[in-house]
């Protein structure tokens, strides 16, 4: 068990061994997911790499539009998050 202090701004430091194990890099983002009375911290996959990795994975006649892809992924993530709040 490790203890971390919360600052007046609500910030805390994730211990280095946890960041390494989860692959959280400087400037990386994390997700806080609630499971009952507990919260789980997960690294958020880089949106650029996620969207770019999907490019060309499906055959379609629709021209690739990165901005629309970002919006679709953002909407999907927001909907998934809202479901966890219920």
C-alpha positions in Angstrom: 0.0 0.0 0.0 1.2 3.5 -0.9 0.0 6.8 0.3 0.0 10.0 -1.8 -1.0 13.5 -0.6 -3.7 15.5 -2.4 -2.8 19.2 -3.0 -5.2 22.1 -2.5 -5.9 21.9 -6.2 -7.0 18.3 -5.9 -3.8 16.9 -7.6 -1.7 14.0 -6.5 1.3 12.0 -7.8 0.9 8.5 -9.1 3.9 6.5 -7.7 6.6 5.8 -10.4 6.3 2.0 -10.2 2.5 2.3 -10.9 3.1 4.7 -13.8 5.7 2.3 -15.3 3.5 -0.8 -14.8 0.5 1.0 -16.5 2.7 2.6 -19.2 1.7 6.2 -18.2 4.0 8.7 -19.8 4.5 12.4 -18.9 1.5 14.4 -20.2 -0.4 11.1 -20.5 -4.0 10.9 -19.6 -5.8 8.5 -17.2 -9.4 7.4 -16.8 -11.1 7.2 -13.4 -13.7 4.4 -13.5 -16.1 3.8 -10.6 -16.8 0.2 -9.6 -19.2 0.3 -6.7 -17.5 2.1 -3.9 -14.0 1.9 -5.5 -12.3 3.7 -8.3 -10.0 2.2 -10.9 -7.3 4.3 -12.6 -6.5 3.2 -16.2 -4.3 4.8 -18.8 -6.2 6.5 -21.7 -4.9 5.3 -25.0 -3.5 8.1 -27.1 -6.5 9.2 -29.3 -4.2 10.0 -32.2 -2.8 6.5 -32.3 -6.2 4.9 -31.8 -7.8 6.8 -34.6 -4.8 6.4 -36.9 -4.7 2.6 -36.2 -8.3 2.3 -37.3 -7.6 3.9 -40.7 -8.0 1.4 -43.5 -9.3 -1.4 -41.3 -12.7 -1.4 -43.1 -13.5 -1.3 -46.8 -15.7 1.7 -47.6 -16.4 4.2 -50.3 -16.5 7.0 -47.8 -13.5 9.3 -47.9 -11.4 9.3 -44.7 -12.0 12.4 -42.6 -9.8 12.5 -39.5 -11.9 15.3 -37.9 -15.1 13.2 -38.2 -13.3 10.1 -36.9 -12.1 12.1 -33.8 -15.7 13.3 -33.2 -17.1 9.7 -33.6 -14.5 8.3 -31.2 -15.1 11.1 -28.7 -18.8 10.6 -28.8 -18.4 6.9 -28.2 -16.1 7.4 -25.3 -18.5 10.0 -23.8 -21.5 7.6 -24.1 -19.5 4.8 -22.5 -18.5 7.1 -19.6 -22.2 8.2 -19.1 -23.2 4.6 -18.8 -20.8 4.1 -15.9 -22.4 7.0 -14.0 -25.9 5.3 -13.9 
